[in-house]
Every structure is written in structure tokens, then in C-alpha cells.
Amino acid sequence: MKTYEPFKIKDLVLKNRIVMPPMCMYSAPDSIPTEFHFLHYGARALGGAGLIIVEATGVVPEGRISDNCLGLWSDDQVAPLARLADHVHGLGAKIGIQLNHAGRKCGAAVGKIYGPSAQNYSDDGKYPDPVEMSGEDIGFVAGAFASAAGRALKAGFDVVEIHGAHGYLVNQFLSPLSNKRHDGYGVNFEGRSRFLQDVVRAVRTEWPEEKPLFLRVSAEDYAEGGMTPTEMARIIDRVTRDVDVVHVSSGGVTPVPPPVFPGYQIPFAEMIKVACEVPTIAVGLITTLEMVEEALCNHRADLVALGRELLRNPFFPLLEARKRGIELPWPEQYKRAFS
């Protein structure tokens, strides 16, 4: 089965095509991994996932989604994350980390929050009004992404993923629904894509060329006048020299909920893969091995991320292989389950 075939990109070789995507756990009150994180990520590594991507990690304190999110803005945060990376490696998986700035969707207690424009995400009072970022602010944040990537390298991560989806800062700059600027970082398609290009270039100054760089995107805003998959493909074309894999999601820049159904984002991954000639990760209510195989065998994606399914069943990769007579090595301690 293609699901269990290796995947190679630059210096990274994954033992299979199953990815654990980043999912916020809101369990890091000091912005460093806790015992929960070692159990949480370790269980999925033990269960057979090929790649585990650590949840959205703030590049600055005001870049966190909440006060309980991980951070990588300080050298003091390197050692705890290095222990987590070593832990996952020791259990047989590769590990990446998603770097993020929440922008106007920052829920941390930091005082001011920032966005491309002084426009709130919603009118329900959940977030304070953001401050429109100056050119100096933009340069600082791009540099913070780069510094965090350098720390991720020191911590031993195999992959860095830039979070450009779900309505957070990079996504806010990309979408005409949230970017109302009148300078070189707004106005038109070229301006709105400029911040992403700055961040990607900055990250590549610290993240070596031989190591894969992923980009998470929201291909569709689900709102009139918003981002479409066709426009997102044009944006991705501007960064594919430095980005190796695109992790294709949707929604989040406005409170409009997406029309969710099994596999609803797979067509976006397929469209980006074909249009941009870049490897993609499909994600979004993919719950069976048959769905994984369909996406891979029909060349709709190169990797498939299972979020909720791996939360429910950390051993999904090993158990599904066993059901189909595929012999994969089980943890020695658990082999008695089948004797």
C-alpha cells in the first residue's frame, strides 16, 4: 500500500506517508513542553506515524494563540524542545515544528496585539482591536520567524513549518478580507503576498537549504471577496524556490465556518499539487485508510495528515496495517497484544 511507502524530501526520509498535523493543545503555561507533550507526541510516534508536527509555536510572546501555547522566541526554550525532539526520534518518528504568529487572533495576555490592519477578527469582543503593523514591526516579526527557525535547528527538529493558514498573521496579510493596507504590503496581490515572501526568505537564512521547509496555507476563505484556491496557487508559486512541501487547509480568516465533510480539503491539496508542481499534504476529516490510499494513489497528495483520528487512536498506522496483513514492527513491549 502506498500509505506505507517511504517518502523522501531533501535530507528527510519518512518511513510512511502518515503525518500527525499540528493541533493546539493549550497545555504549556510556561510556553515550554510539559509531561503532557511527551506523552501526547510520544504516543503517536510509538503508534507508527511517519512525521509528527508539533503544534503552533509562537515566535514572539504576542504571537501565541493563547497563554498556554508553546514558544520559541528565547534560547531558554531550546533545551526543553530538544528533549521532546529526542523523545520522538527515540520512538521511531521524524518531528517537525510549526512556527506561528497569531496576529489579530492572539488570545494571550500581552497588552497590544498586531495585525496587517487595525481591523478586528470579529465583533464579539473576544479579541482587542489590533494595532496596524509598521514597516519596522513587519521586519521584526520576519526576523523572529528566522530566529525561531534557528532555534528549531539547534533543538534537532527535522522540519520547520511556517503557519500561513487559519487566519493567523501570515494568512491575515494574504487575504483581502483582513489586509486593508495602502502600502507595499497591501493594495493588490503582489503587496499581500510580500510578507509571506519576507518570512520565507528570512527563515531560509537560518534553516539550511538541505532541510525541508513546509508551508501551511488556507486555500479558501469561504467568504465573498476572499482567498480562492486559484489565487493561493499564484502566491505559492512565488515561494516554491524555498518551500518544499505545502500543507493545504482552508478557512479561519473570518468567523465564517467552512462546509465540513469527510475529506473536504483533499481537492485543495490536489489543485495546489498540480498547479504549483509541489508536494502537498492533504488534511481535513480524513478518517480511514481507504481515504488515505485514495488521495495518495490518485496523486491528489504526497502525504496525508490525520488529526482527530490520531487523537482517537494513536496506533492507527500500525493497527490498520495489521488488519491488511502488512507486517510492521510493533513496540517490543506491546507485541503480547497479538499473541
N, C-alpha and C positions, 0 to 999 in steps of 0.2 A: 504494500500500500504506500502511496506517495506520502501520506502523513508521516510515516516513519523513515523516510529517506533523509539523509543529511542535507543540510543547506550551508553553502559557503559564500561568504561575502567578505572580501579583503582578508584580514588575518583571523576572521571568526568562522569557526565551523560548528554548526549546531547539529546535535545528534538526531533531531527530528524537526518537524515544521510547526510544532505546537508552542505558542507563546502565552505566557501569563502577562496580560496588559497591566499598565499602571492603574491602580484603583486606590483612591484616598482612603486611608484607614482612620485618620484623625486620632491617632494614638501616640503622638510624640510631643508631650507638653514642653519638653526642653529642646525640641527640634532635632533630636538625635534618636536613633533606633532604641527601642526598649525590648524587653524579653518577648513581648508580643510579636515584634517584627521578625525575630529569629525563628519563632515557631511558625508564623504565618508564611514567610517566604521559604523557610526550610522544608515545610510540609509539601509544598508544590514542587520543590526541587527533588525531594525524595520520591514524589509521585510520578516523576518522569517527564515533566515539561522540559522542552529544549532550551528555552530562553525565558528568563524572568525579568521583567522591567519594574524596578522599584517606583512606587507612587510619586506623584508630582512633588518635587523638592524645590523649595524656594531659593532663588539666587540672591535675594536680599530679604531682610525681615518683613518688609512691607510687600514682598512678593508672594507670601504664603497665602493659601486659600483660607486657612484658619490658624488659630493659635496652636493647634495640635498637629501641624504639618511638619514634615522633615525640612531641614535646611542644609545648604552647603555654601554659605557665604563666609565662613570662617575656617581657618586651618584647624581649629579645635574640633571641627565636625568630621575631619578626615578619618581619624583613627576609629571612631565608632562605626562609620560606614565601611571602612576596610574590614573590620571584623565580620560585618554582615556579608560582604562580598566573599570573603574567605569561607564563611559558613556555607553559602550556597554552592560555591565551587566544590567544596568537600563532599557535597551531597549529589554531585553529578550534573549540575546545570550551569549554563552561562548566565551572566547577570548584566543588566543594563540599568541605567537610572534616568528618569525623566526630569529635566530641568525646566523650571516654570517661573513666571511672574504673573500673578493673578490680576494685576491692573485694577480696573474698577470693580472687580469681583473679589477683592481682598476682604476677608472677614476677620482678619487678625486685629488685635487691639494695638494699633500702631499710630493713631492720630490721623494724619493725612494719608489719603490713598490717591493713586495716579492713574491716568488713562490717556489715550491719544487726544481725547476731547473732554471738556467739562460736562459730560452727559452721563447721567446715572443709568445703571443697568435696568432698574425698574423703579416704579413709583410707590413701592410698598414699604419704604423706609428700612429695608434690610441692610443697605449699604449707604454710607455717607456720599455726598456728591464728590466726584473725583476732581483733582486738580489737573488741568491740561499740562502735559509734559513739555518742558522746554527742550531746545536742542541739546543743552547740557545734560538734562535728565535722560534723554534718549541715548546719548553716548555713554553715560554712566551705566545704564541698565545693560546695554550691549556688552560693555566691559565686565559687568557682573556675571553674565552668562559665560563669558570666556574664562573668568577666574574659577567659576564653579566647575567648568569642564576640566580645567587643570587639576582641580582637587579630586574630581572623579577619577582621573587617570592615576593619581597618587594612591587612591583608595583601591585600585585594582579592578575597576569596572571594565567590562568588555565592550559596552555600547553606551553612548550618550544619545538620548532622545530629546530634541527640542520640542516643548509643548506649544504647538501653534493652533490648538483646537479648543473647543468647548467654551468659547467666549472669554478666554483669558487674554493677557496683554497682546501677545503676537497676533492672535485672532482678531482682537479689537482693532489693531492697525489695519489688518487686511480687509475687514468688512466695511462696506459703505454705510452700513446701518449704525456703526459705532465710531467710525472715523469721519469727523466733520472738520478736519484741519484745512487751513488755507495756505499751507506752506509746502515744502518739498516732501513732506511725509503724509500728504493727503491729496485732496483735489481730484485725482484721477488714479487709474490703475497703477501707473508707474510709481506714483507717490505712495500709495497704500502698500505696495509690496516692498518699499525701500527698507523699512525697519527689519523685516524678516531677513533681507539680504545682509543688513548690517550685523544682525545676530549670528547668522550662519558663518559669515566671514570671520567674525570675532572668535567664535567657538573654534574654528579651524586653526587659529593661531596657537591654541593650547591643546587641542585634541588631534593627535597625529594623523597624517594622511592615510597610514596603513590600517587605522582602526575605523570601523563603520560608524557613521553618524546617521541617526534616524530623525525623521520629522513627523510629528503628529499633526494632522490637519482636519478641519471640518469642511467637507466638500460642499455642504449645502446649509444655508441659513434657515430654510423653511419660512421665509417671510419676503413679501414683495420688496424688490429693490435690493435684496441681499445677495450674498455669495452663491454662485452656482458651480456645479462640477466643472463646467467648461472654463469658467474664469479661474477656478482653483488650479486647473491643469496649466494654464498660462503662467500662473505665479510659480508653480513648482518647476516649470521649465527654466526659470531664472536662477534656480539654486541647485540643479541636479549635478553641477560640476563638483559640489562639495557634499551633497546629501546622497546617501547610498540606498536608503530604504524609506518609503513613505507609508506611514501608519494611518489609514484612512477612516475617519469618523465623520460625524456631522452634528450640527446644531450647537446651541449654547450661547450664542452671542446676544440673543434676546430670550425672554421667558417663554416664547412660543414652543410648546412641546413637539418633538418630532413624531411622525406616524410610525410607531414601533411595531414590528412584527419579526418573526424569525428570519435572520439573515438580511435584514433590511438595508444594511450598509455594504453588502458584498458588491452590488453593481457599481458603487462609487469606487471601490478598490480596483475593480476591473477596468473602469473607464480611465482612471489615472494611470494604471499599469500600461494600457495600450497607448494612450495619448502621449505620455511622457517617457515611455520606454524605460521605466524604472521599476525595480522590485517593490511590491506592496504587501502590506499586512491587512487582511480583512478582519473585521471585528464587528460585533453587534448582534446579540442574541443568537449566537451560533452554539447549539447545544448538543449536537450529535456528531459522531464520527462520520456519518454519511454526508452531513453538511460540510464538514472539513474536507473530505475527499472530493466532493463535487467542486468546491472552489479551487482546489489545487489541480485536479486532473483536467479541468476545463480552462486552465490558465487564467483564472479570474484573480488569483493572488498567488504569492510565493510562500507566504506564511499565514497562519490563521491564529488569531488571539481568542482565547476563551476566558471570559471574565467571571460571570456568575456561575458558570458550570464548574470552574475550578474552585470557586468558593464553596460550592456544594460538595464537590468530590475532588479532593486534591490528587487522588490516584486515577483520575480519568484516563490519562495516557496509557498507563500500564494495564489497567483493567480492560479497556476497550481493545487493546492489542491481544490480550489473553483470550477474550471472547472469540476472537477471529483466528486463533491458532498461531498468532505471531509470538515467537519466543523472545521476550526481552528480559534482561537481568533485573530481578527484583532485589530489594534490600535483603541482605542475608537474614536479618532479624525477623523479617516478615514472611519468609518462604513457607513457614509451617501453616500459613493461612490456606494453602492449597494441598497440604499433604493429608 
